[in-house]
Each structure stands twice: as C-alpha cells, then as structure tokens.
Amino acid sequence: SIGYVIVLDTTTGEILKSTRIGFGISDVEASEKKQIVAVSVPQEQKVYLFDYNLERIGNIRLAGVPSSLWINNDYIYVTNKTHGTVEIYNIKTLRMQASVYSGSLPKDITDTGVKVYVSNSGENSLSVFDKNQYVILKKINLISAPDRMTFCSLKSLLYVILKDKGKIAVVDVIRDKILGSINIGCEISSILVNKGS
C-alpha cells in the first residue's frame, strides 16, 4: 500500500501537511532537537529524511531491509534485517559511520539513556549496546521472539513484546536481567508506557 507522512494538529485533528512516500512504511522517528523526521521504507531499502515542514532533506539507501530507527544527536541508527546489523549514519553527510552486528532479524531499537537495546526477532534475544562506542556489551536471551519495546525511565524497566507468547517481558536495565513477564493472553502489536507513572 502507498504510504503517507502526515502532520496533524493534535488539538483540532486538522491535517497541516502531508507527503506521499514509498510503499509499506516500517517506522517513523522524529528529532525535535534536529527538527528532522526519518521514515524507513523496507521495500525500497531506503530511509527518507524530512525537515519539520516535510521538505525532503535526502535519503539513505541500504544494502538490505531497514526496520526501526532512532536518532541520537547527529546520527541516525537503522536496524538492517537482511544483515542483522545496526547501522549508524551521519545525518549531515548521510554516510555510514559504523555497522555493528546485533543478531538475526533485528526488529526494534530503544534508547534507555546510557545504553541502547535491540530486539533480535530471529534469535530470541536482546542486544545491549554502548551507544557511544558502537559495541555490544551483552546479549539477553528470551523465551520467544521479541518485537516492539518501550522504556519506563521512572522504574528503569524495559518492556518487550514476546509476539508468539502473548506476553510482555520485563527487563531491569540497571542489571540487564529479566525480572519476569506479563501475560496478556493474546497477540500484542504495540506497546507504550505512560511517561508520568
């Protein structure tokens, strides 16, 4: 299906801007600090970059399938499902800064402040990255394929969807240990933590 990036006024629901982009958008990430919106389009093997007015800044072409995105200062992190890597690109030059092997079929990427976590859906694991040195610090094994994640800074907990099990794994990011799981009892497609609680 054809993809669109749309900017809405959240108070009125009015569409302020929209632009047509690719087929089958996988992820959208925005940086208020850099005033940049990044969109991954797996079928085109590209990540498109826009400013906040949805004017195209450029694009990054991958040798593989991009999935999740994360922007950190002048760099954009892209999970590459084909090669099992996290690729780091300079936003200004659009050139690759580094590529780190994460694991089979990396799905989602989440920042917890000091470390970055990547869910590897092809091997039932989480990779823990040092975001300043581009190295894996640890791998955490899970009972099922991890999918989307969300972080609760108030409790220092990472919540990870275990797609095949209908559960959410709870990870202590201070010790990088699994504390347990929450049984939802059905397929989970998305997850979000209320920042205030």
URKA-V474974 format. One record per pair of residues at least 24 apart in sequence whose ideal C-beta (glycine too) atoms are under 6 Angstrom apart, sorted by the first residue. I is the first residue (numbers start at 1). J is the second residue. D is the distance in Angstrom with one decimal. If there is no record, write none. Layout:
BEGIN
[[I;J;D] [I;J;D]]
END
This chain:
BEGIN
[[5;39;5.8] [17;54;4.8] [19;54;4.7] [21;48;5.8] [26;67;5.3] [27;68;4.8] [27;69;4.9] [29;69;4.0] [29;71;5.5] [31;71;4.1] [38;69;5.0] [38;76;5.6] [40;66;4.1] [40;69;5.5] [42;66;6.0] [47;78;5.8] [58;94;5.3] [60;89;5.4] [60;94;5.4] [67;107;5.9] [68;108;4.7] [68;109;4.7] [70;109;4.7] [70;111;5.9] [77;109;5.8] [79;106;4.0] [79;109;5.5] [81;105;5.3] [86;118;5.9] [98;134;4.4] [100;134;5.3] [102;127;4.4] [103;127;5.6] [107;147;5.7] [108;148;5.0] [108;149;5.1] [110;149;4.5] [110;151;5.5] [112;151;5.1] [112;173;4.9] [117;158;5.9] [119;146;3.6] [119;149;5.7] [121;145;4.4] [121;146;6.0] [128;176;5.7] [138;176;5.4] [142;169;5.9] [148;190;5.9] [148;191;5.5] [150;191;4.8] [150;192;5.6] [150;193;4.8] [152;193;4.5] [159;191;5.8] [161;188;4.7] [161;191;5.6]]
END
